């Protein structure tokens, strides 16, 4: 049996899809698994199991239609028994349908672009399939079940996990020496937020960085694009911290995360990568919801109205909730922005000092 997963973007969403991929690879009837990704996020697929065959399409390039046509011409002759659309957009559904049949996709209630249903078989989620990992796993199970219209049992959450030894990614063992960093001597601070509404005030980041320095720990500001680089270097300069000197590829990024004491940031790809690599993370939530996309396990080991601590194989993931009355709103912009102002640096530094 040959399957194609269409998950074009983004960084964190690809990490969230790993449990669904694992489910498919574990099925004895599946002989071959392919993955179609947007070229901009092809670097993320380096952490996939080596047996997964990755294809790229440049939908944001100079000739997106031509690139899509080339991808279809390459994929369609493979003869997939099923295609799993984990993107849920018109473009992903159309690509999936052109590459093979049938195409399984999201519950209609969770589709942003409902026209995509023209190309797909849409399944029904259980009322408790709230986390995106559960939803991806539900869609991935569709080719192997009798009915798409009922979900009698909730599908369990399974934490994304990465086995680097079983991937094409080879961590750069000389990276820390080149950056003059010692193992466990630094905390990665990822000030980028993707959405404007996910970003902490810069003063909060500087307070966290200075607190780390006071405890002889290096605050390392990471970044992934030019705007984030400018911000990271500004924050590092103002707080006497350190910013990455260059954009890291996946092999270097994995090595950096492996040796960090912890990773701090919003609901971003870097944080989800760190959790999947079994490193401690501290995330903060307001416009987006921890119950929808945070690193979780089945049972919380500690919780109160402000923070929730989740443990995975001895590694903890802390969620700091701003809990605004208007949220979570899942909006990228806001005219009355209060979410991240409610996250106090003391909530972050207290956890860091407990590590």
Buried (B, 14 or more C-beta within 10 A) or exposed (E): BBBBBBBBBBBBBBBBBBBBBBBBBEBEEBEBBBBBBBBBBBBBBBBBBEEBBBBBBBBEEEEBEEBBEBBBEBBBEBEBBBBBBBBBBBBBBBBBBBBBBBBBBBBBEEBEEEEBBEBBBBBBBBEEBBBBBBBBBBBBBBBEEEEBEEBEEBBEBBBBBBEBEEBBBEBBEEBBEEBEBEEEBBBBBBBBBBBEBBBBEBEBBBBBBBBBBEEEBBBBBBBBEEEBBEBBBBBBEBBEBBBBEEBBEBBBBBBBBBBBBBBBBBBBBBBBBBBBBBBBBBBBBBBBBBBBBBBBBEEEEEEEEBBBBBEBEEBBBBBBBBEBEEBBBEBEEBEEBEBBBBBBBEBBBEBBEEE
